[in-house]
C-alpha cells in the first residue's frame, strides 16, 4: 500500500475511478428525455475521457492540501 492511503479519496485518480464506477448507475436512472441529449456514439468517448483523466490524475503531482 502507498504511505498515505488514508488520503486516497483526495487523489484525482481515485475521484476519476469513482466517477467511472458511478456513471453507469446514474445513466440507468436518468429519464429518457435527458439521455437523448447525448448521442450513443459519444458515450464510449466520454467514459474514455474520464479514464484518461484518472491516469493523468495519478501521474500528476498533487499538493498536500489537494
N, C-alpha and C positions, 0 to 999 in steps of 0.2 A: 504494500500500500504506500501511497505517497505520504510525505510527512504531515501535510496539512489537510488530510482527508475530511476532517470535520467542517472545513470551509468549502467543500466541493460544490455546494449549492450556489456559491457566488461565482463560480467559474463560468465563462461564456460558453465553453464547450458543454458543460453539464446542462445549462439552460437550453442550448440548442437541441441536445438529445432529448430533454424533457418535452420540448415542443414537438419533436418528431413523434414521440410516443402519444401525445395528446391530440395532435391534429386529426388523425383518422376518427377518433371518438367524437370530437367536436363536429367533424364533417357529417357524420351519420345523423347527428341531432339537428342540423340546420334545415330550415324549411326549403323546399324545392325552389321557391322563387329566388332565394338568396344564392343557392348553388348555381342557378342559371347564369349568374354574373361571371363565373369563372369557367372558361371553356375546358372541356375534358382533356384536350391535349396539353393544357398548361399545368395540370396537377402534378405530373412527374417532375416537371422542371421546378415547380415551387418546392417540392419535397427535397429535390437535389440541392437547391439553393440553401435550404435550412441545414442540410447535412454538410455542405461546404462551409457554411458559417460555423458549424461545430468544429470542423477541422481547423479553420483559421483561429477560432477562439482558443483551441488547445495549444496552438503554436505561438500565439501572441503572448508576450509578457504582460501580466496584469499587476497593477499596483496592489499593495497590501489592503487598501481600502475597498478595492473592487470586489 
